[in-house]
Amino acid sequence: MKYSLFGMNATFLFLLFITSCADVPQQENTNKVQRVMQASGSSLSQSTSPSANGEGTRSQTVESNSQPVTQNISQSRRTAITNAVEKVSPAVVSITVTEVVTRRGQAFSEFYNRFFSVPMEQEVSSMGSGFIISKDGLVVTNQHVAGENAKKVMISLPEGSQYEAEVLGSDELADLTLLKMDADREFPAVEFGNSDSVIVGEWSLAVGNPFGLFKSARPSVTVGVVSAKNRDFRPNPNEPRVYMDMIQTDAAINRGNSGGPLVDSEGKVIGVNTFIFTGGTSSGFVGLGFAIPSNRVQKIIRQLELSGEVQLPFDPGFSTAEMTYQLAARYNLPAVTGLLVQSVNRDGPAFEAGIVPGDIILRIGDERIQSQMHAQALMREFSEGDSMQVELWRRGDRYETEIYLRQKVKE
């Protein structure tokens, strides 16, 4: 009897030892799984379910906790660029312009039985971009997009609505136009940035509707950097516009982007996309785009809103004509580039500076005059109370003088 009890005890202890040994690796595996689940953002839970023989069966379930991971990925897609696009896009518009242009055509005359070259009017449609600057519907774009010759201007907003607009004023020299939408509602508007504080190398975004590709006016966005500032382009005798202090960017600007905003990483407008330079290599974008700086834009549109045109705040006190070979031959003058002074107001600042009719103005400030339009652009850089230095030609000699610019007398 004692032997049998001892044998039973020994058997029981042996089975207990085997069971405990089998539980050790299972517990270690459970700990490893728990550590892996904690590292991956998931949780491990244990539950006991009744089995067919009434005994509890332990099971493990993994509950996914991937929502924070998804949120982190979504947040990482949000950058200063996407925030800037979201801020400015509602106020960027697509502009369709119908103009009446006069072209030379061939007309047949039955009386003379031959063709003659005659002027013919023709309607031409074009597209560009622009942006809203006020809640009452003022829109800025380029003058070469919508000028005073525009017969009809339609503006399409990103949310799908369309409105007809009128031209409040345009300035061919600065290549800017101010439009007003005909609508009784409030519009989203952009915020202007300070173009003088633009940093070369900072992000820049060109926003607009390139090539007028999309009927929906939702703008396209290209991203680059500010490549340079204060870029001046010498006037072209066949081109009346003068571009000075332009912002250069490598953000892609294509046909149809003209008039759209150049935006910084804060979503503020720092310029108006105006033209690209191809260098004669192609007719497409090669990384050289240029925008009119926002500070100049604001100065121009304030005058366009008030009077419909840009006027100097001062009166220089003289009238001039651009030098030509005909003028040089008529008055026995040298064939130089400049402005011939035709008349001088005796009560004006030019007379006080010693300027007389017959003088040729060669230079204003540090810039050599290239054309009448160029001279007007140079004079716009001065304000009332400034002293404008000019270089003159008179009877074979060159002189320098300063004109003190006084406030323009209102008529």
C-alpha positions in Angstrom: 0.0 0.0 0.0 2.8 2.4 0.9 4.6 1.5 -2.3 1.6 2.2 -4.4 1.0 5.6 -2.8 4.7 6.4 -3.3 4.3 5.4 -7.0 1.3 7.6 -7.4 3.1 10.5 -5.8 6.1 10.0 -8.1 3.9 9.8 -11.1 2.0 13.0 -10.1 5.3 14.9 -9.6 6.6 13.7 -13.0 3.5 14.9 -14.8 3.6 18.2 -13.0 7.2 18.8 -14.1 6.4 18.0 -17.7 3.5 20.4 -17.7 5.5 23.2 -16.2 8.3 22.7 -18.8 5.8 22.9 -21.6 4.3 26.2 -20.3 7.7 28.0 -20.3 8.2 28.4 -24.1 4.5 29.2 -24.5 4.8 32.1 -21.9 8.0 33.3 -23.6 6.3 33.3 -27.0 3.4 35.2 -25.5 5.7 37.9 -24.2 7.5 38.2 -27.5 4.2 38.7 -29.3 3.1 41.3 -26.8 6.4 43.2 -27.4 5.9 43.1 -31.2 2.3 44.2 -30.9 3.3 47.2 -28.7 6.0 48.2 -31.1 3.6 48.1 -34.1 0.9 50.1 -32.4 -1.4 47.0 -31.9 -2.7 45.5 -28.7 -2.8 41.9 -27.4 -5.7 40.6 -25.3 -6.3 37.1 -23.8 -9.7 35.5 -23.5 -11.0 32.2 -22.2 -13.8 30.4 -24.0 -15.5 27.2 -22.8 -14.6 24.0 -24.8 -16.7 21.1 -25.6 -15.5 19.2 -22.5 -16.2 22.1 -20.2 -12.6 23.2 -19.8 -11.5 26.7 -20.4 -9.5 27.3 -23.6 -7.2 30.3 -23.6 -7.0 32.2 -26.9 -5.2 35.4 -28.1 -6.6 38.1 -30.3 -4.8 41.0 -32.0 -6.7 44.3 -32.1 -5.5 46.6 -34.8 -4.6 50.1 -33.7 -3.5 51.5 -37.1 -5.6 54.7 -37.0 -2.9 56.9 -35.4 -0.4 55.6 -38.0 -2.8 56.7 -40.8 -3.3 60.1 -39.2 0.5 60.6 -39.0 0.8 59.8 -42.8 -2.0 62.2 -43.6 -0.5 64.9 -41.6 2.9 64.4 -43.3 1.3 65.1 -46.7 0.3 68.6 -45.4 3.1 71.0 -46.1 3.5 74.8 -46.4 3.0 74.3 -50.1 -0.3 72.5 -49.9 -1.5 75.1 -47.3 -0.6 77.9 -49.6 -2.4 76.3 -52.5 -5.5 75.8 -50.4 -5.4 79.4 -49.3 -5.0 81.1 -52.6 -6.8 78.8 -55.1 -10.4 79.9 -54.4 -9.5 83.5 -55.6 -7.7 82.5 -58.8 -9.9 82.8 -61.9 -9.8 82.0 -65.6 -10.5 84.8 -68.0 -12.0 84.6 -71.5 -11.7 87.7 -73.6 -13.3 88.6 -76.9 -11.6 91.4 -78.8 -12.2 93.2 -82.1 -8.9 93.5 -84.0 -8.3 95.3 -87.2 -6.3 93.4 -89.8 -5.4 94.0 -93.4 -7.3 91.9 -95.9 -7.8 91.6 -99.6 -11.0 92.9 -101.1 -12.0 92.7 -104.8 -13.1 95.8 -106.6 -15.3 95.2 -109.6 -14.8 98.7 -110.8 -11.1 98.4 -111.0 -11.2 94.6 -111.6 -8.4 94.0 -109.0 -7.8 93.2 -105.4 -7.0 96.0 -102.8 -5.6 95.8 -99.3 -8.3 97.1 -96.9 -8.7 97.1 -93.1 -11.0 94.4 -91.8 -12.4 93.9 -88.3 -12.4 90.5 -86.8 -13.4 89.1 -83.4 -10.7 87.1 -81.7 -11.0 85.1 -78.4 -8.2 84.5 -76.0 -7.8 83.1 -72.5 -5.6 84.0 -69.5 -5.6 83.9 -65.7 -6.2 86.5 -63.0 -7.0 86.7 -59.3 -9.6 88.5 -57.1 -8.2 91.2 -54.8 -11.4 92.4 -53.1 -14.7 90.9 -51.8 -16.6 93.1 -54.2 -15.1 91.4 -57.2 -12.0 93.4 -58.4 -9.8 91.2 -60.5 -6.1 91.8 -61.5 -4.7 90.4 -64.8 -2.2 91.4 -67.5 -3.0 94.1 -70.0 -2.1 91.8 -72.8 -4.8 89.4 -71.5 -7.6 91.9 -71.3 -7.1 95.5 -72.5 -9.3 98.5 -73.3 -10.1 96.9 -76.7 -11.9 94.0 -75.0 -15.4 93.7 -76.3 -16.5 91.0 -73.8 -14.8 89.6 -70.7 -16.0 86.5 -68.9 -14.5 85.4 -65.6 -14.9 81.8 -64.4 -14.4 80.9 -60.7 -13.0 77.6 -59.4 -16.4 76.7 -57.9 -18.0 76.9 -61.4 -19.8 80.2 -61.4 -19.2 82.7 -64.3 -19.6 86.4 -64.4 -19.2 89.1 -67.0 -16.7 91.8 -66.1 -15.9 95.4 -67.2 -12.5 96.9 -67.7 -12.0 99.6 -65.0 -8.6 100.6 -66.3 -5.6 99.3 -68.0 -2.0 100.4 -68.3 -0.1 99.2 -71.4 3.3 100.3 -70.0 3.0 98.3 -66.8 1.1 95.5 -68.6 -1.7 95.5 -65.9 -5.5 95.6 -66.1 -8.1 96.0 -63.4 -11.5 94.3 -63.9 -14.8 94.4 -62.0 -17.2 91.5 -61.9 -20.8 92.3 -62.3 -22.3 90.4 -59.4 -24.1 91.1 -56.1 -22.2 88.8 -53.8 -19.0 88.5 -51.9 -15.9 86.8 -53.4 -12.8 85.2 -51.9 -9.8 87.4 -52.2 -6.0 86.9 -52.1 -3.6 88.6 -49.7 -0.7 90.5 -51.0 2.8 89.9 -49.8 5.7 92.3 -49.7 7.7 91.8 -52.8 10.6 93.8 -51.4 11.2 91.1 -48.7 11.2 88.2 -51.2 14.2 86.0 -50.6 16.1 84.4 -53.6 15.8 80.6 -53.2 12.5 80.6 -51.4 9.6 78.5 -52.6 7.3 80.1 -55.3 4.1 78.8 -56.8 2.6 79.7 -60.2 -1.1 79.4 -60.1 -3.4 79.7 -63.2 -5.0 77.9 -66.1 -2.3 77.1 -68.7 -3.3 77.0 -72.3 -7.0 77.3 -71.2 -7.0 73.5 -71.1 -9.8 72.9 -68.6 -13.4 74.1 -68.9 -13.6 74.0 -65.1 -11.7 77.0 -63.8 -9.9 75.1 -61.1 -6.4 76.3 -61.3 -3.2 74.3 -61.9 -0.2 74.7 -59.7 3.5 74.5 -60.5 6.2 74.8 -57.9 9.7 76.3 -58.0 11.9 78.8 -56.3 12.5 82.5 -56.7 15.6 82.5 -59.0 16.4 86.2 -58.9 15.0 89.7 -58.2 15.2 93.1 -59.8 15.5 91.8 -63.4 15.2 94.6 -66.0 14.4 94.1 -69.6 15.5 96.6 -72.2 12.7 98.1 -74.2 11.9 96.7 -77.6 11.0 99.4 -80.2 8.2 97.2 -81.4 7.0 96.5 -77.9 5.5 99.4 -75.8 5.7 97.6 -72.5 8.6 98.1 -70.2 9.4 95.4 -67.6 11.5 96.5 -64.6 12.4 95.0 -61.2 10.8 91.6 -62.3 10.9 88.5 -60.1 12.4 85.5 -61.8 11.2 82.0 -61.0 11.6 78.5 -62.4 8.0 77.5 -61.5 6.6 76.5 -64.9 4.7 79.3 -66.6 3.0 78.6 -69.9 0.6 80.3 -72.3 -2.6 80.9 -70.3 -0.8 81.5 -67.0 -0.4 85.1 -67.8 -2.2 87.3 -65.2 -2.2 84.6 -62.6 -0.5 85.0 -59.2 3.0 84.1 -58.2 2.6 83.0 -54.6 5.0 82.4 -51.7 4.9 79.6 -49.2 2.6 81.6 -46.9 -0.1 81.8 -49.6 0.5 85.5 -50.3 0.7 87.0 -53.8 4.2 88.3 -54.5 3.8 88.9 -58.2 1.8 88.7 -61.4 3.0 86.0 -63.8 3.6 87.8 -67.1 6.0 86.2 -69.5 8.7 83.6 -70.1 12.0 83.8 -71.8 12.9 81.1 -74.3 16.2 82.4 -75.6 15.1 81.3 -79.1 15.5 77.7 -78.2 11.8 76.8 -78.3 8.3 78.3 -77.8 7.9 76.5 -74.5 9.0 77.0 -70.9 12.7 76.5 -70.3 12.9 77.6 -66.6 12.9 81.3 -67.0 9.6 82.9 -65.9 9.0 86.5 -64.8 6.4 88.2 -62.6 5.6 91.8 -61.9 6.4 92.4 -58.2 3.3 92.8 -56.0 4.4 96.2 -54.6 4.4 97.7 -58.1 1.1 96.0 -58.9 -0.6 97.5 -55.9 0.7 101.0 -56.7 -0.7 100.7 -60.3 -4.1 99.2 -59.5 -4.8 101.9 -56.9 -4.6 104.5 -59.6 -6.5 102.4 -62.1 -9.3 102.0 -59.5 -9.5 105.7 -58.9 -9.1 107.2 -62.3 -8.8 104.4 -64.8 -5.3 105.4 -65.8 -1.9 105.8 -64.3 -0.7 109.4 -63.8 2.5 110.8 -62.4 2.0 112.5 -58.9 4.2 115.3 -60.1 4.6 117.6 -63.1 8.1 117.7 -64.6 7.2 120.9 -66.4 8.2 120.0 -70.0 6.8 118.2 -73.0 9.0 115.9 -75.2 9.0 113.9 -78.3 11.0 110.7 -79.0 14.0 111.3 -81.2 13.8 110.0 -84.7 15.9 110.3 -87.9 13.3 112.7 -89.2 13.5 115.0 -86.2 17.3 114.9 -86.3 17.4 115.9 -90.0 14.8 118.6 -89.6 16.5 120.4 -86.7 20.1 119.5 -87.6 20.5 117.4 -84.4 22.6 114.3 -83.8 20.9 111.0 -84.4 21.0 109.9 -80.7 18.4 108.0 -78.6 16.6 110.3 -76.3 13.8 112.8 -75.8 13.7 116.1 -77.6 12.4 118.8 -75.3 9.7 120.7 -77.3 8.3 123.1 -74.7 9.1 124.1 -71.1 6.6 125.6 -68.5 8.2 128.7 -67.1 6.5 128.0 -63.7 7.6 124.4 -63.7 10.5 122.5 -62.1 12.2 121.8 -65.5 12.6 125.6 -66.2 14.1 126.0 -62.7 16.6 123.2 -63.5 17.8 125.1 -66.6 16.2 122.9 -69.2 15.2 124.7 -72.5 13.5 123.7 -75.7 15.9 122.0 -78.1 17.7 120.0 -75.3 17.9 116.3 -75.7 17.3 114.3 -72.5 19.7 111.3 -72.7 19.4 109.8 -69.3 17.1 109.8 -66.3 18.7 108.7 -63.0 21.1 105.9 -63.8 19.2 104.6 -66.9 19.9 105.6 -70.5 16.6 106.4 -72.2 15.5 103.9 -74.9 12.1 105.3 -75.8 9.3 107.6 -74.7 7.6 104.7 -72.9 10.8 103.8 -71.2 11.2 107.4 -70.0 7.7 107.3 -68.5 8.5 104.0 -66.7 11.7 105.6 -65.3 9.8 108.7 -64.1 7.3 106.4 -62.3 10.1 105.4 -60.0 10.2 108.9 -58.5 7.7 110.5 -56.1 6.7 114.0 -55.2 9.6 115.8 -53.3 12.3 113.7 -55.0 15.2 115.2 -57.0 15.4 113.6 -60.5 18.8 113.7 -62.1 18.9 114.0 -65.8 21.6 114.1 -68.5 21.2 116.6 -71.4 22.7 117.1 -74.8 22.9 120.8 -75.9 24.9 122.2 -78.8 27.4 119.4 -78.8 28.0 119.3 -75.1 26.6 117.1 -72.3 25.2 118.6 -69.1 23.7 117.2 -65.9 21.1 118.8 -63.8 18.5 117.9 -61.1 14.8 118.5 -61.3 13.0 119.0 -58.0 9.7 117.3 -58.4 6.7 119.3 -57.0 3.1 118.2 -56.5 1.1 118.2 -59.7 -1.3 121.1 -59.9 -4.9 119.9 -60.2 -6.8 121.3 -63.1 
